[in-house]
């Protein structure tokens, strides 16, 4: 870490000098907590390196992507699975590394550069209360399937989209070779899933892997040991023209990306969504704790 901080200190000095004549960088973000945190974090970080930054958080996913393709947004954090499935219409099952390489190639043809992916993977997941995992020994999806096949009566909560989508609930059951009766599945808004699981109204809930309520509510994410869910690795994506104008930017953003994983993002998200701290303060605290401010 000491070596990383020394490198960043040098990058900060180089960035301040090199970007003095560059145009401002427009940083985008989507309209939910994790993305707003990343936009604030990126804005504060780049400003500390001497960049002029225009922050535009709170955008819809498709609108944000189109804005970047049109040159209105220079940089934002995207998920590999979102680009693969939603923007490039690739539906085949790929490993996390294959997913990253595919979107890097396809989006590269559009002038968009995928930098180094973080270890944060905000994919779909199934979770149980930690106490239930300790009682049952169910800590991955294969063991969950075995428990259901053995006749254990478990109730599930999930949003209506996942229940119905082509790569959702039905193919998940097929992949792990189990079947849950329709009456044991409760469909509800995603936010209510967390509450139902916390309150013991259901045994298993559909969650997003970096959601702050997972550690706050003491949930255990079941390991997807057959890699059914697509990878949604959180990665900074920047326009090629922006990189050409700011050569140090890639290495600087890669240094930030290297600090993020599921646990870090879940804790940061929880500080906003559960503890009600401001996005700007949480982002600033993280940067200061890692000596990036």
N, C-alpha and C positions, 0 to 999 in steps of 0.2 A: 504493500500500500504506500510505503514511504517513497519507493521508486516512482509509483504512479503519480503521487502528488508533485514530485519534483518535475516530472514530465509535463504535468498540467501547468505548473508555474511557468515553465518555458514557453508552453503553447500560449498562455495568456499574454505574455509579452509579445510574442510573434504575432498573435492575432490582433493586438491593439495597433501594432505598426502596419500590418498588411492590409487591414480593413479600413484604414483611414480614408482611402479614396473610393472604396466600394459603395455601391448603392445599398440602401437598407434591405434587410432580410425580413420577409413577411412570414411569420410563424403562425400556422393554423392549428386548430384543434376541434374535436367533435364535441357533442353537447351532453357529455356525462362526466362524472367526477374524475375518473382516471385520466381522461383526455384533457380536461381542464387543468389538472395538476401538471401533466406533462408540458402543456403549452406554457404555463406559468414558469415551470422549472427551466424550460429551454430559453424562454425570453430573458429571465433574470441571469441565467448562466452566460448567454451570448452577450448581453449588455455588459457584464463584468469583464468580458474579453475585448471590449471596445467596439462591438458592432452596434449599428443603428438598427433597432428592431421594431417592427409593427406587429402587434399580437392580435390575432383574429380567432379567438376561441368560440366555442358554442355553435359550430356549424353542423349540419346534417352530413352523414357519411358520404353519400353520393355527390352532394353539392361541393363538399370539401375536395373530394378527388377530382371533380371536373374543374374546380378552380385551380388546382395544381397543374393539371394538364394544360390549362389555358394560360398559365404563367401568372396567375393572380396570387397564388400561394407558393412560397419557395420551399418551405420545410414543414413537415408535420410527422407525427408518429402513427404508423399504420400497422395493421395486423396481417401477417402473411396469408392466413386463411381467407381474410376478407378480399384481398387482392386476387388471390387464386380463383375463388369461387364467384365473387360478385362482380369483379371488374374484368376478369379474363375468361370466365365461363369454363373453367377446368373443373371437372367433377370426379376425376379418377382419384383413388386413394393414394396418397403420397406420404412419405415420412417427413418429419419436420425439416430435415436438411434438404430433401428433394423439393419440398414446398418452397423453401427460401430460394433455392437455386432457380426454380421455375419462374417465380415472380420477378426475381432479379433480372432474368433474361427477357421475359415478356415486357416488363415495364421499362427496361433499358431501351427497347425499341421505340418507346414513347418519350424518351428524354428524361426519364425518372430513374434516379440512382438509389438503390437500397443499400444502406450502410450496414454496419455489423449488427446482427440481431441481439437483443438482450436475452436474458434467461427468463424473462416474464412471458408466460404463455396464457393469455386470457381466453382459454377455450371453454367449451361446455364441460361440465363435470357433474357427477353425482356425489352427494355428501350425506353423511349421517352425523348424529350427535356423537361427540367423543366418547361419552359414557356408553353409548350403544355399541360402538366399535369394540370397546374393552370387554363388554359383556358377551358379544357374539363372535368376536374374532374376524368379523367381516371387514377387511381393509382394502380389498380390491374388487373389481367388477366380476372376476371369475368366481370368487368366493361368494359374492352376492348371488350370482346365477345358481351356484350349488345350493345355497340356502333356500332359494325359491323352489328349485327342483326337489328338494327334500321336504317340501311342504310347509316351510316357514311362511306365515301370513304377514306380509309386509305391505305397507301402504306408501304410495309415492305422490309427490307433488311436482308439477311442472307447468310451464306456460303453454298456452294453446298452440303457439307456433311450433315449438319443439315436438309436441304431441303429433302434429299433423305433417310436418315437413318430410321431404323425401329422404333426407339423411338424418332423421331424428329418432323418435321413440321406437317405431316398428323395426327399422333396420338394426338398431342397437340390440333389441331382443334377439334378432336373427343372428347377429354377429357373436353374441355370447350364449346363444342357444338356451334361452329361457322364455317363459311366457307369464305375464301378469294379467289377471282378469281385469276387465275394464272398470269394474266397480272398485278396484283397489288403486285407481289412478285419479287424483284430483287435479283438475286443470284450473289454474288461477294466474293472476298477474305475477310477474317475476318477483316483485317486492314482497308479495304475500307468501311466496314460497318460503322465504327465509324465516318469516314469522311463524308459519305453520310448523316448520321443522324445529325451530327453537322451542316452541311451546308444546312439543310432543304430539301435535295433531296428526303428524305423518311420521314415517320411519326414515324415508329417503327423500331428498329434494334435489332438483336440478339447480345448479349454481354456476356462476362464472368464476374461474379459478383464482382470479386476483381480486375478487370482491372483498371489501373490508369487513363485511359482516361474518366472514368465515372465521377469522381469529376472534372477533368480538363476541360471537355467539358460541365459541368453542365447538366448531364443526370439524369433522375429519373428511377431507376429500378422498374418495375411493380411487385407488390407482387404476388407470385405464391400461391394464396390462397387455391388452391386445391392440392398443393404439387405434381404437375405433374413431375417436374424435379428431377432427382436423386440427393441425397446429395453427395457433393464432399468436405467433411470436411477435412481440412488440418491437418495432424497428423504426429508426429514423429514416425517412425517405426525403430526398432533396432533388430539386431540379438540376440537371446537368449544367445548365448555363450558370446557375448560382454557384456551383462548385468551381467552375472555371474561373469565376470572378473572385472566389474566396478559397484558395487552395488549401488553407489550414482547416477549413470547416469540417471536413470528413473526419480527421483525426480527433478533433475536439469533440464532436458528437459521439464518436465511437467510445471515447473515454467515459462519457456520461452513460451511454448504453450499457457499458460493462458493469455498472453499479446496480443495475435493476434486475430483480428476479421476482418470482411469485410472492414470496414472503414480504419483500420490501414494498411491493406495490399494494399488497393487501393491508399492510400496516399504515401506509400513507392514506389509502382510501378510507380506512376506518377512522383516522383522525378527522377527516372531513365529514363522512356520512354518519358516524356514530358519536364522536366526541364534539362535533360541530365547530371545529376550528376552521379558519378561513383557508381557502385554497392557496392564496399568496403566502400566508405565514407557514403553512406546511411545506410548500415548495422551497421557501427560503431556508427553513430549518434544515431540510435535507441537504441542500447545497452547502450550507455552512458546516454541517456535521462532517461532510466529506471534503471540506476545505476547497470548495469550488467557488466560494464567494470571499 
